[in-house]
Amino acid sequence: MLLKCLLVLKLITICLSYENEFIVDYYKHKEISRIVGFFCGNTTRMFKLINKFNNLEISAAMPLLTMDFNVEKLKTSYWKIGIILDLRCQNKNFAGFMSETAGHYTYTNLYNWLILGESLDSVLPRLNDSTYSVVTDLVIATPILDGYVLHDVYNPSKYHGGSLNVTELGDWHRSSGLNITLTHSKFNRRANYHGMILRVLTVTQFKPNNTRLEDYLEDYSNKSIDLMSKFVYPLMQHLCDIFNFTMDLSTDFYWDEIAENGSHTGMMGMLNRGFADITGSPGAINQKRFPLGELVMPIWNFRTCFFFLSSPLRSTNELLQPFSTGSWYATGALTILIALILSISLAFEKIDHWIRQYGIALFSTICILCQQGSSVIPNFLTGRLVFLQLLFFSLLIFNYYSACIVSVRLNQPLDKINDSLNELAESNMDIAAERIVYYDYLLETSTDWEVQMLKEKRWSKMSDAKKYLPLEEGLKRITRGGFAYHCDPNRGYPLMEKLFTSEMICRLSEVHLYHPQGLGAWISKDQ
């Protein structure tokens, strides 16, 4: 036994002689620019280590670990920091330090721990892994004859039943330097959660009480109901298969509601209070949500809008619009008069029958007025004068009429509303909406002037009975024209395919209330 102790002491003495070289090599490999070390009080050794770091342009501090040491000094928000902890010391403050660092979340991806110990068996019981996660970067270095062996340590989540995982990372020898054998990405090698349970919270507003939540989310017979939650559920199942974790599913009726006392309820409120780990329904990405949870990534492109049918072709006959009624009567009377005068002048042309004479006169008058010319050319001066007068009259009428037609077409008001809530509010269309949470929420909270115009001009003046309609009833009213209905396109379009004709679908127009934006998956803070 005595011989064994002497060998261990000899080994530690040898290692201490080149330990500084190992520490510097390790943090050069990790590319850390700031170091804090807690050692056993060997001041000379600490100064030498600080000098080595400074020569590499790495700032380093080696404070004494006392009972009143403020762990807040280790807090970092942007730059990674390396923390060296020598557990070979008989320092009573180390246990409290380990517990306090766990409470200050110093095991995130911004902290790189290097713990020096005599052996794994002596170090592991002293670790506080209550806030370890898959991003934890903690390495235990234990001495061997001519160097150190390194072990990578993490716990996916002790709170959720995870266990401490220890894997050999590599080694360091004085002759060969640092050798990292665990070269796979940290996240790839930690992708197995070993069946750990994660609490997933969804939003379902139409689930029957007698139906299991899992069965309801897998029921696609009515895809337009709770569509977003039904979309995310298979994604979560796929993640379960990839990362080997188990879902503990629960549901809520709202995404985010603010109670009278100012607290948040609904899915985001439950997430904020730690009753859920990840959302099973996509949530809006905005500044108000960031204090409630952490965004993972956008997974759903969300928008809502008012639907209505654009006006059909105008009933007014635009061919008659350039002239007033009196002008049309005067033009008709003058045409008949000219035809009579022309028929009288044709009497000198010795046409064989009077019916043919009047027919030629009337037909020629109409052809000339329509700019089609005439097949009859009078031989006598009177007939030619009448023809000249008729040509001049038709020239004036045709040019004025053509100019008026072009002007009317150019100045015709647009039938469609250009995706403007203000234009919709000023139109004579009736409006209504499907009763959905985010509609009232946006009207109350949005600072967009168009949303406020819609609220002031139309919505606030309507009775509650007229404001909301069920989805199918609202879409049926659209088909009658003169009506705009607000709903989620993902719910509305499948039903429109059944209710609308092809001509109605071509005339369908949209005015956005929620312009296209991403909805994301959220996790609870500090997961």
C-alpha positions in Angstrom: 0.0 0.0 0.0 2.8 2.4 0.9 4.6 1.5 -2.3 1.4 2.3 -4.3 1.1 5.7 -2.6 4.7 6.5 -3.4 4.2 5.6 -7.0 1.2 7.9 -7.3 3.0 10.7 -5.7 6.0 10.2 -8.0 3.6 10.2 -11.0 2.0 13.4 -9.9 5.4 15.0 -9.4 6.4 14.1 -12.9 3.2 15.4 -14.4 3.4 18.7 -12.6 6.7 19.4 -14.2 5.1 19.6 -17.7 1.5 20.2 -16.8 1.7 23.8 -18.0 2.7 22.7 -21.5 -0.3 20.4 -21.6 -2.7 23.1 -20.5 -1.4 25.6 -23.1 -1.5 23.0 -25.9 -5.1 22.1 -25.0 -6.4 25.6 -25.1 -4.4 26.4 -28.3 -6.3 23.5 -29.8 -9.6 24.9 -28.5 -8.8 28.4 -29.7 -9.9 30.1 -26.5 -8.8 33.7 -25.9 -9.6 34.1 -22.2 -8.6 31.7 -19.4 -9.5 31.6 -15.7 -7.7 29.0 -13.6 -8.1 27.7 -10.0 -5.1 25.9 -8.8 -3.7 24.7 -5.5 -1.8 27.8 -4.6 1.6 27.3 -6.3 2.1 30.9 -7.1 5.3 30.4 -9.1 3.7 27.8 -11.3 0.6 30.0 -11.9 2.8 33.0 -13.0 4.7 30.7 -15.4 1.4 29.5 -16.9 0.1 33.1 -17.2 3.3 34.1 -19.0 2.9 31.2 -21.4 -0.7 32.2 -22.2 0.3 35.9 -22.6 3.0 35.0 -25.1 0.3 33.4 -27.2 -1.9 36.6 -26.8 -4.3 34.7 -24.5 -5.5 36.7 -21.5 -5.4 34.6 -18.3 -6.2 35.1 -14.6 -5.5 32.7 -11.7 -7.4 33.9 -8.6 -7.6 32.1 -5.3 -10.8 30.2 -4.8 -12.2 31.5 -1.5 -15.7 31.2 0.1 -16.7 34.6 -1.0 -15.6 34.2 -4.7 -18.2 35.8 -6.9 -19.1 33.4 -9.7 -20.8 36.3 -11.6 -17.3 37.3 -12.6 -17.2 34.3 -14.9 -20.3 35.4 -16.8 -19.9 35.9 -20.5 -22.3 36.6 -23.2 -20.3 36.7 -26.4 -16.8 35.4 -26.0 -15.9 31.8 -25.1 -14.0 31.5 -21.8 -11.8 28.6 -20.6 -12.0 27.5 -17.0 -9.3 25.3 -15.4 -10.1 23.6 -12.1 -7.6 21.5 -10.2 -9.5 19.1 -8.1 -6.3 17.5 -6.7 -6.3 20.3 -4.1 -7.7 19.8 -0.6 -9.8 23.0 -0.9 -13.2 22.9 0.9 -14.5 25.6 -1.3 -14.5 23.5 -4.4 -17.8 21.7 -3.6 -19.6 25.0 -3.1 -17.9 26.4 -6.3 -19.1 23.5 -8.4 -22.7 23.9 -7.1 -22.7 27.7 -7.6 -21.4 27.5 -11.1 -24.2 25.1 -11.9 -26.7 27.7 -10.7 -25.2 30.3 -12.9 -25.4 28.2 -16.1 -21.7 28.1 -16.7 -21.9 24.8 -18.6 -23.2 26.3 -21.9 -21.4 26.4 -25.2 -19.6 29.6 -24.1 -17.6 27.8 -21.4 -14.8 25.4 -21.9 -13.9 23.4 -18.8 -10.7 21.6 -18.1 -10.7 19.7 -14.8 -7.5 18.2 -13.5 -7.8 15.2 -11.2 -5.9 12.1 -10.0 -8.3 9.7 -11.6 -11.8 9.5 -13.0 -13.1 7.8 -9.9 -12.0 10.7 -7.7 -13.4 13.4 -10.0 -16.8 12.1 -11.2 -18.5 12.0 -7.8 -17.5 15.6 -7.2 -19.2 17.0 -10.4 -22.5 18.7 -10.2 -24.2 17.8 -13.5 -27.6 19.4 -12.7 -27.2 21.9 -15.5 -25.2 19.9 -18.0 -26.5 19.5 -21.5 -25.5 18.3 -25.0 -23.6 21.6 -25.5 -21.5 21.2 -22.3 -17.8 21.3 -23.1 -16.1 19.7 -20.1 -13.0 17.6 -20.2 -11.4 15.7 -17.3 -7.6 15.2 -17.6 -6.0 12.5 -15.5 -2.2 11.7 -15.5 -0.5 8.8 -17.1 3.2 7.9 -17.0 4.3 10.5 -19.6 1.3 12.7 -20.1 -2.5 12.9 -19.6 -5.6 11.0 -20.8 -8.6 13.2 -21.6 -12.3 12.3 -21.1 -15.2 14.1 -22.6 -18.1 14.5 -20.1 -21.7 15.6 -20.5 -25.3 14.8 -19.4 -28.1 15.5 -21.9 -30.4 16.6 -19.1 -30.3 15.3 -15.5 -33.7 17.0 -14.9 -35.2 14.7 -17.5 -33.6 11.6 -16.3 -30.4 11.7 -18.3 -27.2 10.1 -17.1 -23.6 11.2 -17.1 -21.8 10.2 -20.2 -18.0 9.8 -20.1 -16.0 9.1 -23.4 -12.3 9.1 -23.9 -11.5 12.2 -26.0 -7.7 11.6 -26.6 -4.4 12.0 -24.8 -1.4 14.2 -24.5 2.2 13.1 -24.4 5.2 15.3 -23.8 6.9 13.9 -26.8 4.0 13.9 -29.3 1.8 16.6 -27.9 -2.0 16.6 -28.0 -3.7 13.8 -29.8 -7.6 14.0 -30.2 -9.0 10.7 -31.2 -12.7 11.6 -30.8 -12.9 13.7 -34.0 -16.6 13.5 -34.8 -18.8 16.6 -34.3 -19.8 17.1 -30.7 -23.5 17.2 -31.7 -23.3 14.1 -33.9 -21.7 12.0 -31.1 -24.2 13.2 -28.5 -27.3 12.7 -30.7 -28.5 9.7 -28.7 -30.7 10.8 -25.8 -31.1 7.2 -24.6 -34.9 7.4 -24.3 -34.9 10.6 -22.3 -38.4 12.0 -21.8 -39.1 15.5 -23.2 -42.4 17.3 -22.5 -43.9 18.5 -25.8 -46.8 21.0 -25.6 -49.2 21.5 -28.6 -52.1 23.8 -29.3 -55.4 22.1 -30.3 -58.6 24.0 -30.4 -60.9 21.4 -32.0 -59.9 18.1 -30.3 -62.9 16.1 -29.0 -62.7 15.3 -25.3 -63.1 11.5 -25.9 -60.1 11.3 -28.3 -56.5 10.6 -27.4 -54.2 13.5 -28.3 -51.9 11.2 -30.3 -54.8 9.8 -32.3 -56.2 13.2 -33.0 -52.8 14.6 -34.2 -52.6 11.6 -36.6 -56.1 12.0 -38.0 -55.8 13.7 -41.4 -59.4 13.2 -42.5 -59.9 16.9 -41.8 -56.6 18.5 -42.4 -57.9 22.0 -42.2 -58.5 21.7 -38.4 -55.5 22.3 -36.1 -53.4 22.0 -39.2 -50.2 23.5 -37.8 -50.1 21.1 -34.8 -50.9 18.1 -37.2 -48.0 19.3 -39.4 -45.5 19.5 -36.5 -46.4 16.2 -34.9 -44.8 13.9 -37.5 -41.8 16.2 -37.4 -41.5 15.6 -33.7 -41.9 11.8 -34.2 -39.1 11.9 -36.8 -36.9 13.8 -34.2 -37.7 11.1 -31.7 -36.4 8.5 -34.0 -33.3 10.5 -34.8 -32.3 11.5 -31.3 -33.9 8.6 -29.4 -36.0 10.5 -27.0 -39.6 10.0 -25.8 -42.4 12.5 -26.1 -44.6 13.4 -23.1 -47.5 15.0 -25.1 -49.9 17.6 -23.6 -52.0 20.3 -25.1 -53.4 23.8 -24.5 -56.1 25.8 -26.2 -54.2 29.1 -26.7 -50.8 30.0 -28.1 -50.2 33.0 -25.8 -52.7 34.8 -23.6 -52.0 37.5 -21.1 -53.9 37.3 -17.8 -55.2 40.2 -15.8 -52.1 40.1 -13.6 -49.8 40.4 -16.6 -48.6 36.8 -16.6 -48.6 34.7 -19.8 -50.8 31.7 -20.2 -51.3 29.3 -23.1 -48.5 27.4 -24.8 -45.8 30.1 -24.4 -46.7 30.8 -20.8 -46.4 27.1 -19.9 -43.1 27.0 -21.7 -41.9 30.1 -19.8 -42.8 28.5 -16.4 -41.0 25.3 -17.2 -44.0 23.0 -17.6 -42.9 22.2 -21.2 -39.6 21.6 -22.9 -40.5 22.2 -26.5 -43.5 23.4 -28.4 -45.4 21.0 -30.6 -47.1 23.8 -32.5 -45.3 26.7 -34.3 -45.3 30.0 -32.5 -45.0 33.6 -33.8 -41.5 35.0 -33.9 -41.6 38.5 -32.4 -39.8 40.6 -29.7 -42.5 39.9 -27.1 -41.9 36.2 -27.3 -38.2 36.1 -26.7 -38.3 36.5 -22.9 -40.6 33.5 -22.8 -38.5 30.9 -24.5 -35.7 30.3 -27.0 -36.3 30.1 -30.7 -35.0 27.0 -32.4 -35.8 27.7 -36.1 -38.7 28.7 -38.3 -40.8 25.7 -39.4 -44.0 27.2 -40.8 -44.8 30.1 -43.2 -47.9 31.7 -41.8 -50.3 34.3 -43.2 -54.0 35.2 -43.0 -56.1 37.4 -45.2 -59.5 38.5 -46.3 -61.0 36.7 -49.3 -63.5 38.2 -51.6 -64.6 38.0 -55.3 -63.4 40.8 -57.5 -66.2 42.6 -59.4 -67.3 41.1 -62.7 -67.3 43.0 -66.0 -69.3 46.2 -65.8 -72.9 46.0 -66.9 -72.8 49.5 -68.5 -72.3 49.2 -72.3 -69.0 50.9 -72.8 -69.8 51.2 -76.6 -72.6 53.6 -75.8 -70.8 55.5 -73.0 -68.9 58.1 -75.1 -72.1 59.9 -76.2 -74.9 61.1 -74.2 -78.4 59.9 -75.0 -79.3 63.2 -76.8 -76.2 62.9 -78.9 -77.1 59.4 -80.0 -80.6 60.5 -81.0 -79.2 63.5 -82.9 -76.6 61.3 -84.7 -79.3 58.9 -85.6 -81.6 61.6 -86.9 -78.8 63.2 -88.9 -77.9 59.9 -90.4 -81.5 59.3 -91.6 -81.6 62.9 -93.0 -78.4 62.4 -94.9 -79.6 59.0 -96.3 -82.8 60.7 -97.5 -80.9 63.6 -99.2 -78.5 61.0 -100.8 -81.4 59.0 -102.1 -82.9 62.1 -103.7 -79.6 62.9 -105.3 -79.4 59.4 -106.6 -82.6 60.0 -108.6 -80.5 61.8 -111.1 -78.4 58.7 -111.5 -81.3 57.0 -113.3 -81.5 54.0 -111.0 -84.1 51.6 -112.3 -86.3 51.1 -109.2 -87.0 53.3 -106.3 -86.6 50.6 -103.7 -83.1 49.9 -105.0 -82.4 53.7 -105.0 -83.3 54.1 -101.3 -81.5 50.9 -100.3 -78.3 52.1 -102.0 -78.6 55.4 -100.2 -79.2 53.8 -96.7 -76.5 51.1 -97.1 -73.9 53.6 -98.4 -74.6 56.0 -95.5 -74.1 53.2 -92.9 -70.9 51.9 -94.6 -69.4 55.4 -94.8 -70.2 56.1 -91.1 -68.6 52.8 -90.2 -65.5 53.7 -92.2 -66.1 50.8 -94.7 -66.4 52.9 -97.9 -69.0 52.7 -100.6 -69.4 50.7 -103.8 -71.5 53.5 -105.4 -69.9 56.7 -106.7 -72.4 59.4 -107.9 -71.7 60.9 -111.3 -73.5 64.2 -110.8 -72.3 67.1 -108.7 -75.2 67.0 -106.2 -74.6 63.4 -105.3 -70.9 64.0 -104.9 -71.5 67.0 -102.6 -73.7 64.9 -100.5 -71.0 62.1 -100.4 -68.4 64.7 -99.4 -70.6 66.0 -96.6 -71.2 62.5 -95.4 -67.5 61.6 -95.4 -66.7 64.7 -93.4 -69.5 63.9 -90.9 -68.3 60.3 -90.4 -64.7 61.5 -90.0 -65.7 63.8 -87.1 -67.9 61.1 -85.5 -65.4 58.3 -85.8 -62.4 60.2 -84.4 -64.3 61.6 -81.5 -65.9 58.3 -80.7 -62.5 56.4 -80.9 -60.8 58.9 -78.6 -63.7 58.6 -76.1 -63.5 54.8 -76.0 -59.7 54.9 -75.4 -60.2 57.5 -72.6 -62.9 55.5 -70.9 -60.8 52.3 -70.9 -57.8 54.2 -69.5 -59.7 55.9 -66.8 -61.8 52.9 -65.8 -61.5 52.4 -62.0 -59.6 49.2 -61.0 -61.9 46.4 -59.9 -59.3 44.9 -57.5 -58.2 46.1 -54.1 -54.4 46.2 -54.1 -53.8 44.1 -50.9 -54.7 47.2 -48.8 -56.7 46.9 -45.6 -57.4 50.7 -45.9 -59.0 50.2 -49.3 -61.0 47.3 -48.0 -62.2 49.4 -45.1 -63.3 52.2 -47.6 -65.1 49.7 -49.9 -68.8 49.0 -49.7 -68.2 45.3 -49.1 -69.5 43.6 -45.9 -66.8 41.9 -43.8 -66.6 39.1 -41.2 -64.0 36.8 -39.8 -63.5 33.3 -38.5 -63.2 33.4 -34.7 -59.5 32.8 -34.3 -57.3 34.0 -31.4 -54.7 35.9 -33.4 -57.3 38.0 -35.3 -58.5 39.9 -32.2 -54.9 39.9 -30.8 -53.5 41.7 -33.9 -56.4 44.2 -34.1 -55.7 45.2 -30.5 -51.9 45.2 -30.5 -50.8 46.1 -34.0 -49.5 49.6 -34.6 -49.8 49.3 -38.4 -51.9 52.2 -39.6 -53.9 50.1 -42.1 -54.9 47.6 -39.4 -56.0 50.5 -37.2 -58.0 52.0 -40.1 -59.8 48.7 -40.6 -60.6 48.6 -36.9 -61.8 52.2 -36.6 -63.8 52.4 -39.9 -65.4 49.0 -40.0 -64.7 46.4 -37.2 -65.4 48.5 -34.1 -68.7 49.7 -35.6 -70.0 46.1 -36.1 -72.1 44.1 -33.7 -70.6 40.9 -32.2 -73.3 38.9 -34.0 -72.1 40.1 -37.4 -68.3 40.0 -36.7 -67.8 36.3 -36.7 -69.0 33.5 -38.9 -68.1 29.8 -39.1 -65.7 28.9 -41.8 -68.1 27.2 -44.2 -70.8 29.8 -43.8 -68.3 32.7 -44.4 -67.0 31.1 -47.6 -70.5 30.5 -48.9 -71.2 34.2 -48.4 -68.2 35.1 -50.5 -69.8 33.3 -53.5 -72.7 35.7 -53.4 -70.3 38.7 -54.0 -69.9 41.9 -52.1 -68.5 40.2 -49.1 -65.0 39.8 -47.6 -64.2 37.0 -45.1 -61.0 36.6 -43.0 -59.6 33.2 -42.4 -56.4 31.1 -42.5 -55.7 30.2 -46.1 -54.5 26.7 -45.0 -58.0 26.1 -43.7 -59.9 28.1 -46.3 -58.4 26.9 -49.6 -59.3 23.2 -49.2 -62.9 24.1 -48.6 -62.9 26.6 -51.4 -62.1 23.8 -53.9 -65.4 22.2 -53.0 -67.6 25.3 -52.8 -66.2 27.6 -55.5 -66.6 27.3 -59.3 -63.6 27.7 -61.6 -64.8 31.2 -62.5 -65.1 32.2 -58.8 -61.6 30.9 -58.1 -60.2 33.1 -61.0 -62.0 36.1 -59.5 -60.8 35.4 -55.9 -58.7 38.2 -54.4 -56.7 38.5 -51.1 -56.0 41.3 -48.7 -53.5 40.3 -46.0 -54.0 40.9 -42.3 -50.9 38.9 -41.4 -48.4 39.2 -44.1 -46.3 36.1 -44.7 -44.0 35.4 -41.8 -42.2 32.5 -40.2 -43.5 30.6 -37.2 -40.9 28.8 -35.2 -40.4 25.9 -32.8 -39.6 27.2 -29.3 -37.8 25.5 -26.3 -37.8 26.6 -22.7 -35.0 28.9 -21.5 -31.6 27.4 -20.7 -32.4 23.9 -22.1 
